[in-house]
Amino acid sequence: MTEVNSEAAARGHIAIVDDDEMFRESVARNLTDAGYAARTFGDGRSALDHLGSEHDTEIVLLDWKMPGLTGIDVLQRLRARQIEIPVIFLTVLSDQVYEEAGLLGGAVDFIEKSRSFSILLRRIELILDGRKTPDAGTDRSDGVSRHGMLCLDHNSHRAQWNGSALGLTLTEFKIVALLAGSGGRDVSYREIYDIVHGEGFLAGDGAIGYRTNVRAFIKRIRQKFRDADPGFDCVHNYPGFGYRWHDGGG
């Protein structure tokens, strides 16, 4: 194990598990520069030993493909031990089947290693913010909000539709939580876009960039709902402005 920025960090403690030494040390340095304390592990077994005995880690960045224990093996063993630390998979694999396997196994997100560090940092911030402050409309006693047939667990970032798990990524969960928790109001493309990239982020193509980016997320979200319920129709488009959640559909 290597520990970077060993002093208590105000922003959080993160474990990086990856057999690629250069990659994990690069991520650790970037996290340290961003104000986090980072511990690195070159294999799943050493990470499991640490996570089973220490309780300050707030997020695990986990390589999918490692010799010995794979990333999914590590995740399954964590959950079997009732260790519910949020896990983000880092991988070179882009096939959706891998993403779905990771999410259904209990991960909260799945990020390709080719993505920029700013994307990873934003996902980390979303997770930590979500654990500290429940979303609007959440029952603060258990971190769960319900909107018709939709059930959102804001602690684990898992969603169910009529009892069926949806396998949403963290960003998709945040978008659904925003729409469903907005009381039927129209939510602008910009507001949804800020969830993905952070408030004030400038899209390369301006308003067109916002719409294109958000539409891609909404299309994928709708498909996941329709996989669970072919009649799902709760996400309505307001052309030129954004989207609205309508509980009467589905």
Phi, psi and omega in degrees: 000137173242134180245130179245134182059065187289341178291152181305126182260135182296330188272340178138167181247129186231136175257135179244120183241110184199138181278353178270103186300316182296320181293312184293325179289327177295315178297319180299317179296318179296320179295319178298317178298332180273000175100012181258157169266130184235135172243137182244146180224136183271356180205161183293325184294316179294324177295316179299318179300317181291312184293336178281342184246339179248148188232021180262350181291132183254337178213143174246125171263116194237122175293138182286314189250103179227151175292154183076241177281122177282172179301317181293328175298315180297315180299314181298321180288325175299312182291326177296331178270010180062030175265110189257028177299134177301136181240130171248122176281135173246126188205160172266356181275129183247356181295134184299333181297326178290318179299314182296321179298318179294316181292318178292336177281353176116004176286158179258345179198169189211111187234131177289142182295341181284346180290154182291158179298329181299327177293313179300316180299319180297319179295319178298315180298321179297319180295310182294321178295321180293327180284332182274325185229110178300149180290162178302140179087000181278139170286107188294345181288328181227003178073018183244135173238148182232135181224092185063236180276358181269130176238124182243122174262106187280351176278316181262352183060041176247146183234145176230143174242114181053038177090353181261130178294139184262338180065041179284145169288170180302314181297317178298319178300314181298321179294315179297318179298320178296311182297310184293329182272006184265011173064031178083003179281159176285129181253127187288157174305318183296318181296319178292319181299324181296332176295322184284314189245353181100144184300133177087358179296137182264120177286142183300328182250027177062219183299326178296321178297319178302309185296316181298314180297312183293319180301322179297318178295315182297320179300317181290321178298313179302318181297321180294322176294318183287336173296327179274330183208100183303339181268007183301132179205053182260344181259107184253140179269136170253098187309131178083353182234305184170223186222161178222142174269127181238107184296342184288345181274184176087000000 
